[in-house]
């Protein structure tokens, strides 16, 4: 991340959070996106103790739901009468096993998004050589109540791919994961939140129930199931930032900052 991005973000988040609380708006449903849980110091790694602190903070104000709950809500099959949060992990790194027992003790059912072709994953896109979960370890998480989604085959920037390549990343990857794990794969998370109309068409064709983005919007009954927004949490976030990261005004500011910095 840029040298000045984190301190500027921190100031903006805390200012927006303070303003948000002057006119409180309930954030009814949101999804957090994590990647790695360890002490390595990588920007996308959250320290285990910090992660537990964040989860314990959320537990005081929010109900933890699964993506199955969210899918039922968007299909008008289930009501959500209280502020709720779902926890997701992208890339399927082995180090998330360290918080499996902790989440199980909280009755939290996260979703981990994994690759169907780990040997050919774009390490340049990931910017890390971290070890991925083995198939047996993914099954271990499933036994602990986790859901598993697809994070495409190789983490390519799908906006740059042709139709056949998108089919490999979206449709065939779902089929391959289902065959390997022996479970239905109902959700996909777009690498770095990137998608376009061709990608959405392929996701619909493949029969996914949810497609998860990194867009900064609130989730409600009108949310498109194939463009469900998430909020990214990483190791550069202070705890004070985390406490306001889901608030509506902060979400709007984050979207504006990302449009200037990353697009």
VOFI-416769 format. One record per residue: x, y, z of N, C-alpha, C in turn; residue number from 1. Coordinates in steps of 0.2 Angstrom, whole numbers, m for minus. Layout:
VOFI-416769
+-------+-------+-------+-------+-------+-------+-------+-------+-------+-----+
|  n_xx |  n_yy |  n_zz | ca_xx | ca_yy | ca_zz |  c_xx |  c_yy |  c_zz |   i |
+-------+-------+-------+-------+-------+-------+-------+-------+-------+-----+
|     X |     Y |     Z |     X |     Y |     Z |     X |     Y |     Z | NUM |
...
+-------+-------+-------+-------+-------+-------+-------+-------+-------+-----+
//
This chain:
VOFI-416769
+-------+-------+-------+-------+-------+-------+-------+-------+-------+-----+
|  n_xx |  n_yy |  n_zz | ca_xx | ca_yy | ca_zz |  c_xx |  c_yy |  c_zz |   i |
+-------+-------+-------+-------+-------+-------+-------+-------+-------+-----+
|     4 |    m6 |     0 |     0 |     0 |     0 |     4 |     6 |     0 |   1 |
|     2 |    12 |    m3 |     6 |    18 |    m3 |     8 |    20 |     4 |   2 |
|    13 |    24 |     4 |    16 |    26 |    10 |    11 |    30 |    14 |   3 |
|     7 |    34 |    11 |     3 |    39 |    15 |    m4 |    36 |    15 |   4 |
|    m6 |    31 |    12 |   m13 |    29 |    11 |   m16 |    27 |    18 |   5 |
|   m12 |    23 |    22 |   m15 |    20 |    28 |   m16 |    26 |    33 |   6 |
|   m11 |    31 |    35 |   m13 |    36 |    39 |   m18 |    41 |    37 |   7 |
|   m19 |    42 |    30 |   m24 |    46 |    28 |   m31 |    42 |    29 |   8 |
|   m31 |    36 |    27 |   m37 |    32 |    28 |   m39 |    32 |    35 |   9 |
|   m34 |    31 |    40 |   m36 |    31 |    47 |   m39 |    37 |    49 |  10 |
|   m37 |    43 |    47 |   m39 |    49 |    49 |   m46 |    50 |    46 |  11 |
|   m47 |    48 |    40 |   m54 |    49 |    37 |   m59 |    44 |    40 |  12 |
|   m57 |    38 |    41 |   m62 |    33 |    44 |   m64 |    36 |    51 |  13 |
|   m60 |    38 |    55 |   m61 |    40 |    62 |   m66 |    46 |    62 |  14 |
|   m64 |    51 |    57 |   m68 |    57 |    57 |   m75 |    55 |    54 |  15 |
|   m76 |    51 |    49 |   m82 |    49 |    46 |   m86 |    45 |    51 |  16 |
|   m83 |    41 |    55 |   m86 |    37 |    60 |   m89 |    41 |    66 |  17 |
|   m85 |    46 |    68 |   m88 |    51 |    73 |   m94 |    55 |    70 |  18 |
|   m94 |    57 |    64 |  m100 |    60 |    61 |  m105 |    56 |    60 |  19 |
|  m104 |    49 |    58 |  m109 |    44 |    57 |  m113 |    43 |    64 |  20 |
|  m110 |    43 |    69 |  m113 |    42 |    76 |  m118 |    48 |    78 |  21 |
|  m117 |    54 |    75 |  m121 |    59 |    76 |  m128 |    58 |    74 |  22 |
|  m129 |    55 |    68 |  m135 |    53 |    65 |  m135 |    45 |    64 |  23 |
|  m136 |    41 |    69 |  m135 |    34 |    69 |  m139 |    31 |    64 |  24 |
|  m136 |    27 |    59 |  m140 |    23 |    55 |  m138 |    16 |    56 |  25 |
|  m143 |    11 |    57 |  m142 |     4 |    58 |  m139 |     1 |    51 |  26 |
|  m133 |    m2 |    52 |  m130 |    m6 |    47 |  m133 |   m13 |    48 |  27 |
|  m138 |   m15 |    44 |  m142 |   m21 |    46 |  m138 |   m27 |    44 |  28 |
|  m135 |   m28 |    39 |  m132 |   m34 |    36 |  m125 |   m32 |    33 |  29 |
|  m120 |   m35 |    35 |  m114 |   m34 |    31 |  m109 |   m40 |    31 |  30 |
|  m104 |   m40 |    27 |  m100 |   m46 |    26 |   m93 |   m43 |    27 |  31 |
|   m89 |   m47 |    31 |   m82 |   m45 |    32 |   m78 |   m50 |    28 |  32 |
|   m73 |   m47 |    24 |   m68 |   m52 |    20 |   m61 |   m51 |    23 |  33 |
|   m59 |   m57 |    25 |   m52 |   m58 |    28 |   m48 |   m62 |    23 |  34 |
|   m41 |   m63 |    24 |   m37 |   m67 |    20 |   m33 |   m72 |    24 |  35 |
|   m28 |   m69 |    27 |   m23 |   m73 |    31 |   m24 |   m71 |    39 |  36 |
|   m23 |   m76 |    43 |   m23 |   m75 |    50 |   m16 |   m77 |    53 |  37 |
|   m12 |   m73 |    54 |    m5 |   m75 |    57 |    m1 |   m68 |    59 |  38 |
|     5 |   m69 |    61 |     9 |   m64 |    64 |    14 |   m62 |    59 |  39 |
|    13 |   m64 |    52 |    19 |   m63 |    47 |    20 |   m56 |    46 |  40 |
|    16 |   m51 |    47 |    17 |   m44 |    45 |    15 |   m43 |    38 |  41 |
|    12 |   m47 |    34 |    10 |   m46 |    27 |     4 |   m41 |    28 |  42 |
|     3 |   m37 |    23 |    m3 |   m32 |    24 |   m10 |   m36 |    25 |  43 |
|   m10 |   m41 |    21 |   m17 |   m45 |    22 |   m17 |   m50 |    27 |  44 |
|   m12 |   m50 |    32 |   m13 |   m55 |    37 |   m15 |   m51 |    43 |  45 |
|   m20 |   m53 |    47 |   m22 |   m51 |    53 |   m20 |   m55 |    59 |  46 |
|   m17 |   m52 |    64 |   m14 |   m56 |    69 |   m20 |   m60 |    73 |  47 |
|   m19 |   m66 |    75 |   m24 |   m70 |    78 |   m27 |   m67 |    84 |  48 |
|   m23 |   m64 |    88 |   m26 |   m60 |    94 |   m30 |   m54 |    92 |  49 |
|   m28 |   m51 |    87 |   m32 |   m45 |    84 |   m39 |   m47 |    81 |  50 |
|   m38 |   m53 |    78 |   m44 |   m56 |    75 |   m49 |   m58 |    80 |  51 |
|   m47 |   m61 |    85 |   m52 |   m63 |    91 |   m55 |   m57 |    94 |  52 |
|   m51 |   m51 |    95 |   m53 |   m45 |    98 |   m59 |   m42 |    94 |  53 |
|   m58 |   m42 |    87 |   m63 |   m40 |    82 |   m69 |   m44 |    83 |  54 |
|   m69 |   m50 |    83 |   m75 |   m55 |    83 |   m78 |   m53 |    90 |  55 |
|   m75 |   m53 |    95 |   m78 |   m52 |   102 |   m81 |   m45 |   102 |  56 |
|   m78 |   m40 |    99 |   m82 |   m34 |    98 |   m88 |   m34 |    94 |  57 |
|   m88 |   m38 |    89 |   m94 |   m38 |    85 |  m100 |   m42 |    88 |  58 |
|   m98 |   m47 |    93 |  m102 |   m51 |    96 |  m107 |   m47 |   101 |  59 |
|  m105 |   m41 |   103 |  m109 |   m37 |   107 |  m114 |   m34 |   104 |  60 |
|  m114 |   m33 |    97 |  m119 |   m29 |    94 |  m122 |   m32 |    88 |  61 |
|  m119 |   m38 |    86 |  m121 |   m41 |    79 |  m123 |   m48 |    80 |  62 |
|  m127 |   m51 |    76 |  m128 |   m58 |    76 |  m124 |   m61 |    70 |  63 |
|  m121 |   m66 |    71 |  m117 |   m69 |    66 |  m121 |   m74 |    62 |  64 |
|  m121 |   m73 |    55 |  m125 |   m77 |    51 |  m120 |   m80 |    46 |  65 |
|  m123 |   m85 |    42 |  m119 |   m89 |    37 |  m121 |   m86 |    30 |  66 |
|  m117 |   m88 |    25 |  m120 |   m86 |    18 |  m126 |   m89 |    16 |  67 |
|  m127 |   m95 |    19 |  m134 |   m99 |    18 |  m139 |   m94 |    21 |  68 |
|  m138 |   m92 |    27 |  m143 |   m87 |    30 |  m145 |   m81 |    25 |  69 |
|  m139 |   m78 |    23 |  m140 |   m72 |    18 |  m143 |   m74 |    12 |  70 |
|  m142 |   m80 |     9 |  m145 |   m82 |     3 |  m152 |   m82 |     4 |  71 |
|  m154 |   m85 |     9 |  m161 |   m86 |    11 |  m165 |   m79 |    12 |  72 |
|  m161 |   m75 |    15 |  m164 |   m68 |    16 |  m165 |   m64 |     9 |  73 |
|  m160 |   m65 |     5 |  m161 |   m62 |    m2 |  m166 |   m65 |    m6 |  74 |
|  m168 |   m71 |    m5 |  m173 |   m75 |    m8 |  m180 |   m74 |    m5 |  75 |
|  m180 |   m69 |     0 |  m186 |   m68 |     4 |  m189 |   m74 |     8 |  76 |
|  m184 |   m79 |     9 |  m186 |   m85 |    13 |  m185 |   m85 |    20 |  77 |
|  m181 |   m79 |    22 |  m179 |   m79 |    29 |  m179 |   m71 |    31 |  78 |
|  m181 |   m70 |    37 |  m181 |   m63 |    40 |  m174 |   m62 |    44 |  79 |
|  m172 |   m56 |    44 |  m166 |   m54 |    48 |  m168 |   m48 |    52 |  80 |
|  m170 |   m49 |    58 |  m173 |   m43 |    62 |  m168 |   m40 |    66 |  81 |
|  m162 |   m42 |    66 |  m157 |   m38 |    70 |  m150 |   m37 |    66 |  82 |
|  m146 |   m32 |    68 |  m140 |   m31 |    64 |  m136 |   m38 |    64 |  83 |
|  m133 |   m39 |    58 |  m130 |   m46 |    57 |  m124 |   m45 |    53 |  84 |
|  m119 |   m50 |    54 |  m113 |   m50 |    50 |  m111 |   m57 |    48 |  85 |
|  m108 |   m58 |    42 |  m106 |   m64 |    40 |   m98 |   m63 |    39 |  86 |
|   m94 |   m69 |    41 |   m87 |   m69 |    40 |   m85 |   m73 |    34 |  87 |
|   m80 |   m70 |    30 |   m78 |   m74 |    25 |   m70 |   m74 |    24 |  88 |
|   m67 |   m79 |    21 |   m60 |   m79 |    20 |   m58 |   m80 |    13 |  89 |
|   m54 |   m76 |    10 |   m53 |   m77 |     3 |   m46 |   m81 |     2 |  90 |
|   m45 |   m84 |    m3 |   m39 |   m88 |    m5 |   m37 |   m94 |    m2 |  91 |
|   m40 |   m96 |     4 |   m39 |  m102 |     7 |   m32 |  m104 |    10 |  92 |
|   m30 |   m99 |    13 |   m23 |  m100 |    16 |   m23 |  m105 |    22 |  93 |
|   m18 |  m109 |    23 |   m18 |  m114 |    28 |   m18 |  m111 |    35 |  94 |
|   m16 |  m105 |    36 |   m15 |  m102 |    42 |   m22 |  m100 |    46 |  95 |
|   m27 |  m100 |    42 |   m34 |   m99 |    45 |   m36 |  m104 |    50 |  96 |
|   m33 |  m110 |    49 |   m34 |  m116 |    54 |   m33 |  m114 |    61 |  97 |
|   m29 |  m109 |    62 |   m27 |  m107 |    69 |   m33 |  m104 |    73 |  98 |
|   m39 |  m102 |    69 |   m44 |   m99 |    73 |   m51 |  m103 |    72 |  99 |
|   m50 |  m109 |    69 |   m55 |  m114 |    68 |   m59 |  m115 |    75 | 100 |
|   m55 |  m117 |    80 |   m58 |  m119 |    86 |   m62 |  m113 |    90 | 101 |
|   m58 |  m107 |    89 |   m61 |  m101 |    92 |   m68 |   m99 |    89 | 102 |
|   m68 |   m99 |    82 |   m75 |   m98 |    79 |   m80 |  m103 |    80 | 103 |
|   m78 |  m109 |    81 |   m83 |  m115 |    83 |   m85 |  m114 |    90 | 104 |
|   m81 |  m111 |    94 |   m84 |  m110 |   101 |   m89 |  m104 |   101 | 105 |
|   m89 |  m100 |    96 |   m93 |   m94 |    96 |   m99 |   m96 |    91 | 106 |
|  m100 |  m102 |    89 |  m105 |  m104 |    84 |  m105 |  m100 |    78 | 107 |
|  m100 |   m98 |    76 |   m99 |   m94 |    69 |   m97 |   m99 |    64 | 108 |
|  m101 |   m98 |    58 |  m100 |  m102 |    52 |   m98 |   m98 |    46 | 109 |
|   m91 |   m97 |    46 |   m89 |   m93 |    40 |   m89 |   m97 |    34 | 110 |
|   m87 |   m93 |    29 |   m86 |   m96 |    22 |   m79 |   m95 |    20 | 111 |
|   m75 |  m100 |    17 |   m69 |   m99 |    14 |   m69 |  m100 |     7 | 112 |
|   m66 |   m96 |     3 |   m66 |   m96 |    m4 |   m59 |   m99 |    m7 | 113 |
|   m60 |  m105 |   m10 |   m53 |  m108 |   m12 |   m53 |  m108 |   m20 | 114 |
|   m47 |  m110 |   m22 |   m46 |  m111 |   m29 |   m46 |  m118 |   m31 | 115 |
|   m48 |  m119 |   m37 |   m49 |  m126 |   m40 |   m43 |  m128 |   m43 | 116 |
|   m38 |  m124 |   m45 |   m32 |  m125 |   m48 |   m26 |  m122 |   m45 | 117 |
|   m25 |  m124 |   m39 |   m20 |  m121 |   m34 |   m13 |  m121 |   m37 | 118 |
|   m11 |  m126 |   m41 |    m4 |  m127 |   m44 |    m3 |  m121 |   m49 | 119 |
|    m8 |  m118 |   m52 |    m8 |  m113 |   m57 |   m10 |  m106 |   m55 | 120 |
|   m11 |  m105 |   m49 |   m14 |   m99 |   m46 |    m9 |   m93 |   m48 | 121 |
|   m11 |   m88 |   m49 |    m7 |   m82 |   m51 |    m4 |   m79 |   m44 | 122 |
|     2 |   m81 |   m43 |     5 |   m78 |   m37 |     7 |   m71 |   m37 | 123 |
|     8 |   m68 |   m43 |     8 |   m61 |   m45 |     2 |   m57 |   m42 | 124 |
|    m4 |   m60 |   m44 |   m10 |   m57 |   m42 |   m11 |   m57 |   m34 | 125 |
|    m9 |   m63 |   m31 |    m9 |   m64 |   m24 |    m4 |   m60 |   m20 | 126 |
|     2 |   m59 |   m23 |     7 |   m55 |   m20 |    10 |   m59 |   m13 | 127 |
|     9 |   m66 |   m13 |    12 |   m70 |    m8 |    13 |   m77 |   m10 | 128 |
|    17 |   m80 |    m6 |    18 |   m87 |    m8 |    16 |   m92 |    m2 | 129 |
|    11 |   m89 |     2 |     8 |   m92 |     8 |     5 |   m99 |     5 | 130 |
|     5 |  m104 |    10 |     3 |  m111 |     8 |    m5 |  m111 |     9 | 131 |
|    m7 |  m115 |     4 |   m15 |  m116 |     4 |   m17 |  m122 |     8 | 132 |
|   m23 |  m122 |    10 |   m26 |  m127 |    13 |   m26 |  m133 |     9 | 133 |
|   m24 |  m139 |    11 |   m25 |  m146 |     8 |   m32 |  m148 |     8 | 134 |
|   m34 |  m152 |     3 |   m41 |  m155 |     3 |   m43 |  m157 |     9 | 135 |
|   m39 |  m161 |    13 |   m41 |  m164 |    19 |   m43 |  m159 |    24 | 136 |
|   m39 |  m153 |    24 |   m40 |  m148 |    29 |   m46 |  m144 |    27 | 137 |
|   m48 |  m143 |    21 |   m54 |  m140 |    19 |   m60 |  m144 |    21 | 138 |
|   m60 |  m151 |    21 |   m65 |  m155 |    23 |   m65 |  m155 |    31 | 139 |
|   m60 |  m154 |    34 |   m60 |  m153 |    41 |   m64 |  m146 |    43 | 140 |
|   m63 |  m141 |    39 |   m67 |  m135 |    41 |   m74 |  m136 |    39 | 141 |
|   m76 |  m140 |    34 |   m83 |  m142 |    32 |   m86 |  m145 |    38 | 142 |
|   m82 |  m150 |    41 |   m85 |  m154 |    47 |   m86 |  m149 |    53 | 143 |
|   m82 |  m144 |    53 |   m83 |  m139 |    59 |   m89 |  m134 |    58 | 144 |
|   m92 |  m135 |    52 |   m98 |  m130 |    51 |   m97 |  m125 |    46 | 145 |
|   m90 |  m124 |    43 |   m89 |  m119 |    38 |   m92 |  m121 |    31 | 146 |
|   m94 |  m116 |    27 |   m96 |  m117 |    20 |   m90 |  m115 |    16 | 147 |
|   m90 |  m118 |    10 |   m84 |  m117 |     5 |   m87 |  m115 |    m1 | 148 |
|   m84 |  m109 |    m4 |   m85 |  m106 |   m10 |   m79 |  m106 |   m15 | 149 |
|   m81 |  m104 |   m21 |   m76 |  m104 |   m26 |   m73 |   m97 |   m27 | 150 |
|   m66 |   m97 |   m27 |   m62 |   m91 |   m28 |   m59 |   m91 |   m35 | 151 |
|   m63 |   m94 |   m40 |   m61 |   m95 |   m47 |   m55 |  m101 |   m47 | 152 |
|   m53 |  m102 |   m53 |   m47 |  m107 |   m54 |   m41 |  m105 |   m52 | 153 |
|   m39 |   m99 |   m54 |   m32 |   m97 |   m53 |   m31 |   m89 |   m51 | 154 |
|   m36 |   m86 |   m49 |   m36 |   m79 |   m47 |   m33 |   m74 |   m52 | 155 |
|   m36 |   m75 |   m58 |   m34 |   m71 |   m64 |   m39 |   m65 |   m63 | 156 |
|   m36 |   m59 |   m66 |   m41 |   m53 |   m67 |   m46 |   m55 |   m72 | 157 |
|   m52 |   m57 |   m71 |   m57 |   m59 |   m75 |   m59 |   m54 |   m80 | 158 |
|   m58 |   m48 |   m79 |   m60 |   m42 |   m83 |   m56 |   m43 |   m90 | 159 |
|   m50 |   m46 |   m90 |   m45 |   m46 |   m95 |   m46 |   m53 |   m99 | 160 |
|   m51 |   m57 |   m97 |   m51 |   m64 |  m100 |   m56 |   m64 |  m106 | 161 |
|   m55 |   m69 |  m110 |   m61 |   m70 |  m115 |   m66 |   m75 |  m113 | 162 |
|   m71 |   m76 |  m117 |   m77 |   m80 |  m114 |   m75 |   m87 |  m112 | 163 |
|   m70 |   m90 |  m116 |   m68 |   m97 |  m114 |   m64 |   m97 |  m108 | 164 |
|   m60 |   m92 |  m107 |   m56 |   m92 |  m101 |   m60 |   m91 |   m95 | 165 |
|   m65 |   m86 |   m96 |   m70 |   m85 |   m90 |   m74 |   m91 |   m88 | 166 |
|   m75 |   m95 |   m93 |   m79 |  m102 |   m92 |   m75 |  m106 |   m88 | 167 |
|   m68 |  m106 |   m89 |   m63 |  m111 |   m85 |   m63 |  m108 |   m78 | 168 |
|   m63 |  m102 |   m77 |   m62 |   m99 |   m71 |   m68 |   m99 |   m66 | 169 |
|   m74 |   m99 |   m70 |   m80 |   m99 |   m66 |   m84 |  m105 |   m66 | 170 |
|   m86 |  m108 |   m72 |   m90 |  m113 |   m73 |   m86 |  m120 |   m71 | 171 |
|   m81 |  m121 |   m75 |   m77 |  m127 |   m74 |   m74 |  m128 |   m67 | 172 |
|   m72 |  m122 |   m64 |   m69 |  m122 |   m57 |   m74 |  m124 |   m52 | 173 |
|   m81 |  m122 |   m53 |   m86 |  m125 |   m48 |   m87 |  m132 |   m49 | 174 |
|   m87 |  m135 |   m55 |   m88 |  m142 |   m56 |   m82 |  m146 |   m53 | 175 |
|   m76 |  m143 |   m54 |   m70 |  m147 |   m51 |   m70 |  m147 |   m44 | 176 |
|   m72 |  m141 |   m41 |   m72 |  m141 |   m33 |   m77 |  m146 |   m31 | 177 |
|   m83 |  m146 |   m34 |   m89 |  m150 |   m32 |   m86 |  m158 |   m32 | 178 |
|   m83 |  m159 |   m37 |   m81 |  m166 |   m38 |   m75 |  m168 |   m33 | 179 |
|   m71 |  m163 |   m32 |   m65 |  m165 |   m27 |   m68 |  m165 |   m20 | 180 |
|   m72 |  m160 |   m18 |   m75 |  m160 |   m11 |   m81 |  m164 |   m10 | 181 |
|   m85 |  m166 |   m15 |   m91 |  m169 |   m14 |   m96 |  m165 |   m11 | 182 |
|   m96 |  m159 |   m12 |  m102 |  m155 |    m9 |  m104 |  m150 |   m15 | 183 |
|  m110 |  m147 |   m14 |  m112 |  m142 |   m19 |  m108 |  m135 |   m17 | 184 |
|  m106 |  m132 |   m22 |  m102 |  m125 |   m21 |  m107 |  m120 |   m24 | 185 |
|  m110 |  m116 |   m19 |  m115 |  m112 |   m21 |  m113 |  m104 |   m22 | 186 |
|  m107 |  m103 |   m19 |  m105 |   m96 |   m19 |   m98 |   m95 |   m23 | 187 |
|   m97 |   m89 |   m26 |   m91 |   m87 |   m29 |   m89 |   m80 |   m26 | 188 |
|   m83 |   m79 |   m25 |   m80 |   m73 |   m23 |   m75 |   m70 |   m29 | 189 |
|   m77 |   m65 |   m32 |   m73 |   m62 |   m37 |   m66 |   m60 |   m35 | 190 |
|   m60 |   m62 |   m38 |   m54 |   m60 |   m36 |   m53 |   m53 |   m36 | 191 |
|   m51 |   m50 |   m30 |   m50 |   m43 |   m29 |   m57 |   m39 |   m30 | 192 |
|   m62 |   m43 |   m30 |   m69 |   m40 |   m32 |   m70 |   m38 |   m39 | 193 |
|   m66 |   m40 |   m43 |   m67 |   m38 |   m50 |   m71 |   m42 |   m54 | 194 |
|   m76 |   m39 |   m58 |   m81 |   m42 |   m62 |   m83 |   m38 |   m68 | 195 |
|   m86 |   m41 |   m73 |   m90 |   m37 |   m78 |   m96 |   m41 |   m80 | 196 |
|   m99 |   m38 |   m85 |  m105 |   m42 |   m88 |  m104 |   m49 |   m90 | 197 |
|   m98 |   m50 |   m93 |   m97 |   m57 |   m96 |   m96 |   m62 |   m90 | 198 |
|   m93 |   m59 |   m84 |   m92 |   m63 |   m78 |   m98 |   m65 |   m75 | 199 |
|  m102 |   m60 |   m75 |  m109 |   m61 |   m71 |  m113 |   m66 |   m75 | 200 |
|  m113 |   m65 |   m82 |  m117 |   m70 |   m86 |  m114 |   m77 |   m85 | 201 |
|  m108 |   m78 |   m84 |  m105 |   m85 |   m83 |  m107 |   m87 |   m76 | 202 |
|  m107 |   m83 |   m71 |  m109 |   m85 |   m64 |  m116 |   m87 |   m64 | 203 |
|  m120 |   m83 |   m67 |  m127 |   m85 |   m68 |  m128 |   m92 |   m71 | 204 |
|  m124 |   m93 |   m77 |  m125 |   m99 |   m81 |  m122 |  m105 |   m76 | 205 |
|  m117 |  m104 |   m72 |  m115 |  m109 |   m68 |  m119 |  m111 |   m62 | 206 |
|  m124 |  m107 |   m61 |  m129 |  m109 |   m55 |  m127 |  m107 |   m48 | 207 |
|  m122 |  m102 |   m48 |  m121 |  m100 |   m41 |  m127 |   m96 |   m38 | 208 |
|  m127 |   m97 |   m31 |  m133 |   m93 |   m28 |  m130 |   m86 |   m26 | 209 |
|  m124 |   m85 |   m25 |  m121 |   m78 |   m23 |  m115 |   m77 |   m26 | 210 |
|  m114 |   m71 |   m28 |  m107 |   m69 |   m31 |  m105 |   m63 |   m26 | 211 |
|   m99 |   m64 |   m23 |   m97 |   m59 |   m18 |   m92 |   m54 |   m21 | 212 |
|   m93 |   m47 |   m20 |   m88 |   m42 |   m23 |   m84 |   m39 |   m17 | 213 |
|   m81 |   m34 |   m19 |   m78 |   m29 |   m14 |   m81 |   m22 |   m14 | 214 |
|   m87 |   m22 |   m17 |   m90 |   m16 |   m18 |   m93 |   m13 |   m11 | 215 |
|   m93 |    m7 |   m10 |   m94 |    m4 |    m4 |  m102 |    m1 |    m4 | 216 |
|  m106 |    m6 |    m2 |  m113 |    m4 |    m2 |  m116 |    m8 |     4 | 217 |
|  m122 |    m6 |     6 |  m126 |   m10 |    11 |  m130 |   m15 |     8 | 218 |
|  m131 |   m20 |    12 |  m135 |   m26 |    10 |  m142 |   m25 |    12 | 219 |
|  m147 |   m26 |     7 |  m154 |   m26 |     9 |  m157 |   m30 |     4 | 220 |
|  m164 |   m30 |     5 |  m168 |   m35 |     0 |  m167 |   m34 |    m7 | 221 |
|  m165 |   m28 |    m9 |  m164 |   m26 |   m16 |  m157 |   m28 |   m19 | 222 |
|  m153 |   m30 |   m14 |  m146 |   m32 |   m16 |  m146 |   m37 |   m22 | 223 |
|  m142 |   m37 |   m27 |  m142 |   m42 |   m32 |  m138 |   m47 |   m29 | 224 |
|  m140 |   m54 |   m29 |  m137 |   m59 |   m26 |  m130 |   m61 |   m30 | 225 |
|  m129 |   m58 |   m36 |  m123 |   m60 |   m39 |  m118 |   m54 |   m39 | 226 |
|  m120 |   m49 |   m35 |  m116 |   m43 |   m34 |  m116 |   m41 |   m26 | 227 |
|  m115 |   m46 |   m22 |  m116 |   m44 |   m15 |  m109 |   m41 |   m12 | 228 |
|  m110 |   m35 |    m9 |  m104 |   m32 |    m7 |  m101 |   m34 |     0 | 229 |
|   m94 |   m33 |     0 |   m91 |   m35 |     7 |   m86 |   m30 |     9 | 230 |
|   m84 |   m30 |    15 |   m79 |   m25 |    18 |   m73 |   m29 |    19 | 231 |
|   m67 |   m27 |    16 |   m61 |   m30 |    17 |   m58 |   m28 |    24 | 232 |
|   m55 |   m32 |    28 |   m51 |   m31 |    34 |   m44 |   m34 |    33 | 233 |
|   m39 |   m30 |    35 |   m32 |   m33 |    34 |   m28 |   m30 |    40 | 234 |
|   m22 |   m32 |    40 |   m17 |   m31 |    45 |   m16 |   m23 |    46 | 235 |
|   m17 |   m19 |    42 |   m16 |   m12 |    42 |   m21 |    m8 |    46 | 236 |
|   m27 |   m11 |    47 |   m32 |    m8 |    51 |   m31 |    m8 |    58 | 237 |
|   m32 |    m2 |    61 |   m31 |    m2 |    68 |   m38 |    m4 |    71 | 238 |
|   m38 |    m5 |    78 |   m44 |    m8 |    81 |   m49 |    m2 |    81 | 239 |
|   m47 |     4 |    82 |   m52 |    10 |    81 |   m55 |    10 |    74 | 240 |
|   m51 |     9 |    69 |   m54 |     9 |    62 |   m59 |     4 |    62 | 241 |
|   m57 |    m2 |    64 |   m62 |    m8 |    64 |   m68 |    m7 |    67 | 242 |
|   m69 |    m3 |    72 |   m75 |    m2 |    76 |   m80 |     3 |    72 | 243 |
|   m77 |     6 |    66 |   m82 |    10 |    62 |   m82 |     8 |    55 | 244 |
|   m78 |     3 |    53 |   m78 |     1 |    46 |   m84 |    m1 |    43 | 245 |
|   m89 |    m3 |    47 |   m95 |    m5 |    44 |  m101 |     0 |    44 | 246 |
|   m99 |     6 |    47 |  m104 |    11 |    47 |  m106 |    14 |    40 | 247 |
|  m112 |    17 |    39 |  m113 |    19 |    32 |  m109 |    24 |    29 | 248 |
|  m108 |    30 |    33 |  m104 |    35 |    30 |   m97 |    33 |    29 | 249 |
|   m94 |    29 |    33 |   m87 |    26 |    32 |   m87 |    22 |    26 | 250 |
|   m92 |    18 |    24 |   m93 |    14 |    18 |   m93 |    19 |    12 | 251 |
|   m96 |    24 |    12 |   m97 |    29 |     7 |   m90 |    32 |     6 | 252 |
|   m87 |    34 |    11 |   m80 |    37 |    10 |   m75 |    32 |     8 | 253 |
|   m75 |    26 |    10 |   m71 |    21 |     7 |   m72 |    20 |     0 | 254 |
|   m78 |    19 |    m2 |   m79 |    19 |    m9 |   m76 |    24 |   m14 | 255 |
|   m77 |    30 |   m11 |   m74 |    36 |   m14 |   m66 |    36 |   m15 | 256 |
|   m63 |    34 |    m9 |   m56 |    34 |    m9 |   m53 |    28 |   m14 | 257 |
|   m57 |    23 |   m14 |   m54 |    17 |   m18 |   m55 |    19 |   m26 | 258 |
|   m60 |    23 |   m27 |   m61 |    25 |   m34 |   m55 |    30 |   m37 | 259 |
|   m53 |    34 |   m32 |   m47 |    38 |   m34 |   m40 |    35 |   m34 | 260 |
|   m39 |    30 |   m29 |   m33 |    27 |   m28 |   m31 |    21 |   m32 | 261 |
|   m37 |    16 |   m32 |   m36 |    10 |   m35 |   m38 |     9 |   m42 | 262 |
|   m42 |    14 |   m45 |   m45 |    13 |   m51 |   m42 |    18 |   m56 | 263 |
+-------+-------+-------+-------+-------+-------+-------+-------+-------+-----+
//
